[in-house]
């Protein structure tokens, strides 16, 4: 399983288990132009929402 962010606009992709206004349960975030090729099996089929946030420098 992999996660990616093909954006080049300076936004990170933040993946969450919650939906709507429930942004709790962040799984991980991916910096613009990056890809995470291996994610622990516990994360499989758990991401239910995505937010794009300004780069913080704290992501993969």
N, C-alpha and C positions, 0 to 999 in steps of 0.2 A: 504494500500500500504506500502511496506517496501523496504529498501535498505540494502544490506549486502556486506561484504568484507570477503571472506573466506581465504584470504591470511595470511600467518604467516611469510612473508618475510620482514616486515617492510615498506610496501607500503600502502598508503591510496588510496581509490577509490574516485575520484573526478567526479561528475556528472554535465554535462553542457547542456544548451539548444542549443548551437552552435555546428557546425560540422567542420571537417577539421582544417584549420588554425584559425578559429573563435572560440577561447576558452572563449569568453565572456559569460555572463549569467550563472555563476556557481550556481547550485541549492543547493548542499550540498556536504560534503565529509564524508567518513566513515573510521575510523581507521582499521588497520589490525585486523582480528579476531572479528570484531564487527558487530552488526546488529541494524538498526533503524526500529522498528516495526510500528511506526506511523509517517506518514509524512502528512503535511497539504494538503488538497484536491487540492489546487492551483498548487501543484507540479505534479499531476497525468498527465501522458502521455506527459510530457514536456521534460524529459531527452532524448537527442538524441545522446549523446556521453559520453565516459568515458575515463579518464586518470588515470594512476597509477603514483603517485608521492611519493618521500621519505617522511616518517613520519615527520610532523611538530608539532604534538601535539595539533592542533587547530580544530580537527574534533570530530564527535560524536563517 
